[in-house]
Amino acid sequence: MYSQAVLTALLAWPVVAAAIVLLVPERWAKHVALAASLVEFAISVPLWWTFRPAAGMQFVLDLPWIPAWGIRYTVAVDGISLFMVLLTTFLVPLSVLGSYAYITTRERGFYALMLALTSGMIGVFVSLDLFLFYVMWEVMLIPMYFIIGVWGGERRLYAAIKFFIYTFFGSLLMLVAILALVSLVGHQTGVYSFSYAYLTAHLGGLGPTAFWLFGAFFLAFAIKVPMFPFHTWLPDAHVEAPTAGSVILAGVLLKMGTYGFLRFALPLFPAVALHPAIQTGIVALSLIGIVYGGLVAMVQPDFKKLIAYSSVAHLGFVMLGIWALTLQSVQGALLVMINHGISTGALFFLAGMLYERRHSRLIDAFGGIAKVVPLLAAALTIVSLSSIGLPATNGFVGEFLVLLGAFRTYPRAAIVAAAGVIVAAMYLLPALQRVIYNPLDKPENEKLRDLSPREIAILAPLLACIVWIGVYPAPILRRMEPAAKNLVQSVRLDAATFTATR
Amino acid sequence: MNLDLTTTGDLARALLPELTLTAAGLLVLLVTAWRHTSARDLRIAGWVTLAGLAAGGAAVWWLWWHTARSAAPPSMIAVDDFRFVTDALFLTAAGLTVLVSFDYLEREGLLVPEYYVLLLFATLGMMLMAGGEDLMVVFLGLELMSVSVYVLAGINRKSGAAAEAALKYFLLGAFASGFLLYGIALVYGATATTNLTQIAAQARSLSLAQSPMLLIGLGLLLVGFGFKVAAVPFHMWAPDVYDGAPTPVTGYMATAVKAAAFAALVRVLLEGFGDVAAWRPIVWWLAVATMVVGNLIALAQRRVKRMLAYSSIAHAGYLLVAVAAGMGPGSAALLVYLFAYTLVTLAAFALLAAKGRDDEREVRIDDLAGLGHRRPWLALALAVCMLSLLGFPGTAGFIGKWYILVAATLMHQTVLAAILVLTSVVSAGYYLPVIMAMYMKPEPFDQAHAGVHIGRAAGVVVAACVVGLLVLGIRPNGLLDLARTSAIVVPAPTPAATATGR
């Protein structure tokens, strides 16, 4: 019962809860939303224990939806999507709690949108029908568009529409590619089906068309990741979004792009993806992302913008891990995805807390505040170190695995990427120094409040995860290993067969 | 039920909807001859019209229920599901327009009950036009519809813009009719018949696919229809006419008139010229030009009504893609899209009429600022309309667009599909600002929306349309099945009939 209903419950509950939030009085909205998101988390937690790593796709629910077009409602998770789902349900309650003080207008609308967004995000990660996936992929745009556009900073309108149009552009081309793929496979096999399992099993003679289809998928996911040079929407969206929006954007939404590569772009078009020129090109773009993101982050006066560019660099690591396509690098990429969600999420929370105290995001507005707010300073230090990838924090494990795995297929790329870790230290440590260490020379910083219990409640789980994954990542790696291994092997095998038969 | 159309009784049965509507029109004419002075008289005429439309609908349903078919194909009027479904569409659009008009006419002081008579006759014309199996019937229907709509466009005699719109529409419409009629004459010259089935048979048996006379005749037919559906480059009249006509009439023109022209176009092309490949590249280019120009010019509009006018040109482009896809999937997609588009456009124009007082032509997009705060339900309805026009998943607009894309990719028109989605991205640039203004910008001054008023009947229409859009967006199965079984399928005697243009 639980195994069939859980994913659908995770999809449906936030929508129901959003409707409840809209109905309750304004001042209760945030509490109801928090309770609802905690319930959502509670529903998802048993997945961790009941998940059987070797069993492949599980918690399957497969119902007909629009039979005339071969569209089904198929949801399931495997070792790749499980962690994305858990990351989402874990970050949402924290984001809701983190918005308690920040969001002061139209609270009902805000929290209802947060919950609706949760549904869309989970939907993207659990859909195994390309139609359902596409619908979820698009639907989650709207709540985020509103969250940025209504509750964002000064240039929120610009950031919101930029975010929307970039993503919309990529995803519509993907839509045509999905349709072309289904109709091609349908012409050959006589069955028109949007089912992921069916399509991956009948990829036989796509021929040169596969190149164009892959291009469309690539564009949609690369914009979402975002890969250099498609990243320009990200700094705007991150900076203008309210704290919770930034956290969800960095923590979950960016992972949809990398998840899309793992789930769809690679398995559907293995021959194209492993074509040497394309693979090398994408690895090169990932490296540019790592180095460029780091270098640009170095010169940012705005703390949120710095974090935004650091995301470009981190996601470059993920892309490198995916496209190096060894077991270790893919596991590393998955781990970096989780870590980035935790560490960068925590960084955005801290940036938001600083902003709530001083109403400034500029790094130079602070200085020496470690004396005034020791707890906040300590948290910021730990999180920054984990983002840099210091050993014994989560950041180290993921990036190390990526480098280790990538070294086997792309040794030179791995060396350049390792330099990227140093760049990370070069932009985060000075920023850290300027914010919390340097002399306390600004009188307005002398009376800052330290962390409130609510803020401690937000940061404590994140810090716990940082240490836990840094010290003992084995439970996570064990759960993702069969899925990652299966992906790497099947993609390499398919690529070999398709290339040979061509 | 097999009808032998050579006998009077069966012919009357086949024409039952048209006869019912004629009777209703004459009845309303009689009623208004005696009662045409007060607002109450106007309402009476409106209710009689609604009853007439309902009776017509019942007649259509009766024929559809008995699966009426014509026993001997070459006849003046088609008896097939495509006709019944399009009839239902026209009747629905007319009924909704009547409901929206109730308040509008009283508010604007247009105490002219002839309005309803003209509406009935225009609808009758559409039904003849879309059901005509003979070019002469198509032409007669088109003229009946056009003449009625010319008058409707200028029914507000106090408005200079309406007079301009009516005159422009009349002059260009007459011009288009001339093209159409000359095309019919040339086709007659080449094939010695005006019956669609016989044209196809003649073209085949005499191998007229390259005959200059037939091709020129076909070209002139396309020009005539191009004017009626407002395809670029024959669209020049549309923005001014849509802009100047009373808003409910604009909604009627943008939906029912366009739907009728498309239904007739598809029937003529598929049944009469299925073997003549020459029209496919022409329609292909018309579609591309219409989508590109319509969307780009709409982007530059600041006033809502004019923006909607250009957007309806863009939608004609999407519909032309369905025509270019041709045959079964294409005409089914056309039906689904027309249905979704009719609901959303009628609702959007009804909402616009509610916002504007005296002269809703002047409502700029920025004048909607803060509407989301002041009138949440109205704003929500308008937001859903904009998303549906954009083709966003979860709304019927997406299902329509999806179906057109499916049809296009099935017929190997992937390039056309790609152009469709790229121009859709452009359309986000003018639909989203409406949502943005409503929700993300503050009210320009207090009581800026005090004049917003939507009548009860119009409110019901909007609510029904919006709910319909959302329900069909999630559960379109019924509509899809209906469209599939009602598509025009011409038995292909030669394989050449299925050859595609490019």
Chai-1 contact restraints between the chains, C-beta under 6 A:
chainA,res_idxA,chainB,res_idxB,connection_type,confidence,min_distance_angstrom,max_distance_angstrom,comment,restraint_id
A,I66,B,N477,contact,1.0,0.0,6.0,A-B,restraint_1
A,A68,B,L480,contact,1.0,0.0,6.0,A-B,restraint_2
A,V135,B,P393,contact,1.0,0.0,6.0,A-B,restraint_3
A,E138,B,P393,contact,1.0,0.0,6.0,A-B,restraint_4
A,V139,B,P393,contact,1.0,0.0,6.0,A-B,restraint_5
A,V139,B,G394,contact,1.0,0.0,6.0,A-B,restraint_6
A,G149,B,M440,contact,1.0,0.0,6.0,A-B,restraint_7
A,V150,B,Y439,contact,1.0,0.0,6.0,A-B,restraint_8
A,V150,B,M440,contact,1.0,0.0,6.0,A-B,restraint_9
A,L157,B,M436,contact,1.0,0.0,6.0,A-B,restraint_10
A,L157,B,M440,contact,1.0,0.0,6.0,A-B,restraint_11
A,I161,B,L432,contact,1.0,0.0,6.0,A-B,restraint_12
A,I165,B,A428,contact,1.0,0.0,6.0,A-B,restraint_13
A,F168,B,V425,contact,1.0,0.0,6.0,A-B,restraint_14
A,F168,B,A428,contact,1.0,0.0,6.0,A-B,restraint_15
A,F169,B,V425,contact,1.0,0.0,6.0,A-B,restraint_16
A,L172,B,V421,contact,1.0,0.0,6.0,A-B,restraint_17
A,L172,B,S424,contact,1.0,0.0,6.0,A-B,restraint_18
A,L172,B,V425,contact,1.0,0.0,6.0,A-B,restraint_19
A,V176,B,A417,contact,1.0,0.0,6.0,A-B,restraint_20
A,V176,B,A418,contact,1.0,0.0,6.0,A-B,restraint_21
A,V176,B,V421,contact,1.0,0.0,6.0,A-B,restraint_22
A,L179,B,L405,contact,1.0,0.0,6.0,A-B,restraint_23
A,L179,B,V406,contact,1.0,0.0,6.0,A-B,restraint_24
A,L179,B,T409,contact,1.0,0.0,6.0,A-B,restraint_25
A,A180,B,T409,contact,1.0,0.0,6.0,A-B,restraint_26
A,A180,B,T414,contact,1.0,0.0,6.0,A-B,restraint_27
A,S183,B,T409,contact,1.0,0.0,6.0,A-B,restraint_28
A,S183,B,L410,contact,1.0,0.0,6.0,A-B,restraint_29
